[in-house]
Amino acid sequence: MRLGINLGYWGAGMDGDNLAVAQEADRLGYDVCWAAEAYGSDAPTVLAWVAAKTERIDVGSAIMQIPARQPAMTAMTAATLDSLTGGRFRLGLGVSGPQVSEGWYGVKFDKPLARTREYVEIVRKAMTRERLSYDGEHWTLPLPGGPGKPIKLTVHPEREHIPLYIAAIGPKNLEQTGEIADGALLIFPSAAHLEETALRHIRAGREKAGLTMDGFDVCPTVPLALGEDVDALADVFRPYTALYVGGMGSRKQNFYNQLAQRMGYEKEAAEIQDKYLAGDKAGAAAAVPQSLIDQTSLLGPVERIAERMTAYAEAGVTTLTLAPAGFTLDERLAALRAGVEAAARAGLA
């Protein structure tokens, strides 16, 4: 099992620290450094800067949002980053959510599975550097009856095939991800529930495409906090968990809330959402079960983290992406080093 790091969103007041974390991860031998985007910092700019300041670690978008860019633009960005980094780029895509898609980008959040499939097909076709034409439900290239002609990408990527990941939560999205992608970006992963909530759906998609799980990268992001008091460490992540389970999306369309329900937290997920949407963010955070945070994070001393890493590896994770927590840069760097030490103790690195 490989290790990665996730820097999250840029512009949160610790950008210099994020670069230091990425550089230390590069020195320690982490496999990939991911960056996110929502409606603030964009991922490609951050990744270009991180790649310029590191030597060997891959850089990946987790995610570049599908409603934010035309697929041909995404192919251009991927090819450029792969060329500039000497073949160190990984393309992670996702549909985002209805509030961001429609409120920020003005793109209707409808038929996300069909839209994702077409998007991936166009990106991959553009990356072959063949003349681009496509006739789908959501995209038609070139537009009919106009001056447009099929043209091809002029940039030569470093590699013929850039690894393509999809952020997936729901069963149908996970199955399609197994069918059309090289890896899945997962969030709030529980080793105990990974088979039922994710892997069986991904495997079904692989089988549909005549493929096995060999070479497919199961890549969840897991917060990591180092210390002796597990309960206190869990409290650090209460607002984060409450935000996603309670407030990320609408009452009817919150994928993270639905995931918590599939993990057996139906009553708790409803309470968190009720309080969060009513404006009681503190109450929502307090309603998050400690066990939910513990199952989906790496908390405690190195020995305990090593045990949990083993559970993730045995569950089928191939790249465990860590989000090292801390109130200072030194604490975050210590957590980053603890991840490597724990993996070594578990015989995973």
Secondary structure, DSSP 8 states (H G I E B T S, - for coil): -EEEEE---S-SS-HHHHHHHHHHHHHHT-SEEEE--SSSS-HHHHHHHHHHT-SS-EEEES-EEGGGS-HHHHHHHHHHHHHHTTS-EEEEEE---HHHHHHTS------HHHHHHHHHHHHHHHHTTS---EE-SS-EES-TTSS-------S--SSSS--EEEE--SHHHHHHHHHH-SEEEEES--TTTHIIIIIHHHHHHHHHTT--STT-EEEEEEEEEESS-HHHHHHHTHHHHHIIIIISS-SS--HHHHHHHHTT-HHHHHHHHHHHHTT-HHHHHHHS-HHHHHHTSEEESHHHHHHHHHHHHHHT-SEEEEEE--SSHHHHHHHHHHHHHHHHHTT--
